[in-house]
Amino acid sequence: MPENAEPKKKRSGLMGMLDNVKEVMYGMASHDMSRAALRTRASMEHLFILITMGDLIGVPILPPYYSLRLLPYVVPQIATWKRRMLREKDLADAMF
C-alpha cells in the first residue's frame, strides 16, 4: 500500500476481496519501483543541498550569493541533511 494513502474502510464480500487482490497486485508489480523512486528522489535532494549549502560542513562548491538566494527553499531540510551527511557510513548502508 502506498505510504501516503489513507486507510480504507473495510469492505466485505466481493468488493473486499477485489481490494485485497488490487493491493497484492500493487505489491507484486510496482512497490519496489515506487520505493526506488523515493530513494532516488531523496538522494537527489541531498545532493542538491550539498551543492548549494556545502559550505555549512566545509565543502565550498558554489559562491555564497547563489546559496543565499536558495536558502529560503532549503531551510526546512538543513537539519536532517547535516545529520545524514556527517553520519558514519558503513558497507551495509549501500545495500539498502
C-alpha positions in Angstrom: 0.0 0.0 0.0 1.4 3.5 -0.8 2.8 5.3 2.2 0.7 8.4 1.7 -2.6 6.6 1.2 -5.3 7.0 3.8 -6.6 3.8 5.5 -9.6 2.4 3.7 -12.8 1.3 5.3 -13.1 -2.4 5.4 -15.4 -3.8 2.8 -17.0 -7.2 3.0 -17.7 -9.8 0.3 -16.7 -9.5 -3.3 -15.6 -5.8 -3.1 -13.3 -6.6 -0.1 -11.7 -9.5 -1.9 -11.2 -7.3 -5.0 -9.5 -4.7 -2.9 -7.2 -7.3 -1.5 -6.3 -8.6 -4.9 -5.6 -5.0 -6.0 -3.2 -4.5 -3.1 -1.4 -7.8 -3.8 -1.0 -6.9 -7.4 0.4 -3.5 -6.5 2.8 -5.2 -4.1 4.0 -7.6 -6.8 4.2 -5.2 -9.7 5.2 -1.8 -8.6 6.1 -1.5 -4.9 9.8 -1.9 -5.5 9.8 0.6 -8.3 8.0 3.2 -6.1 10.4 2.7 -3.2 13.4 3.0 -5.6 11.9 6.2 -7.0 11.6 7.6 -3.5 15.2 6.7 -2.6 16.4 8.3 -5.8 14.5 11.5 -5.1 15.9 11.7 -1.6 19.4 11.2 -2.9 19.0 13.9 -5.5 17.6 16.3 -2.9 20.6 15.7 -0.6 23.0 16.1 -3.5 21.3 19.4 -4.4 21.6 20.6 -0.8 25.3 19.6 -0.7 26.0 21.6 -3.9 24.2 24.7 -2.7 24.8 24.6 1.1 28.1 22.6 1.2 29.9 25.4 3.0 27.9 24.6 6.1 30.0 21.5 6.5 33.2 22.8 4.9 32.7 21.9 1.2 32.5 25.2 -0.7 31.2 24.5 -4.2 29.0 27.4 -5.2 29.6 31.0 -4.4 27.7 32.1 -1.3 25.5 34.5 -3.3 23.6 31.7 -5.0 23.4 29.7 -1.8 21.8 32.7 -0.1 19.3 33.0 -2.9 18.2 29.4 -2.4 18.3 29.4 1.4 14.6 30.0 2.0 13.7 26.9 0.0 16.3 24.7 1.7 15.9 25.7 5.4 13.4 23.0 6.4 15.7 20.3 5.2 19.1 21.5 6.6 19.0 19.7 9.9 18.3 16.3 8.5 20.7 16.8 5.7 23.6 17.7 8.0 22.8 14.7 10.1 22.8 12.4 7.1 26.0 13.9 5.6 28.0 13.7 8.8 26.9 10.3 9.8 29.4 7.5 9.6 28.9 5.3 6.6 29.1 1.5 6.6 29.2 -1.1 3.9 25.7 -2.2 4.9 24.3 1.3 4.1 25.0 0.7 0.4 22.8 -2.4 0.4 19.6 -0.6 1.5 
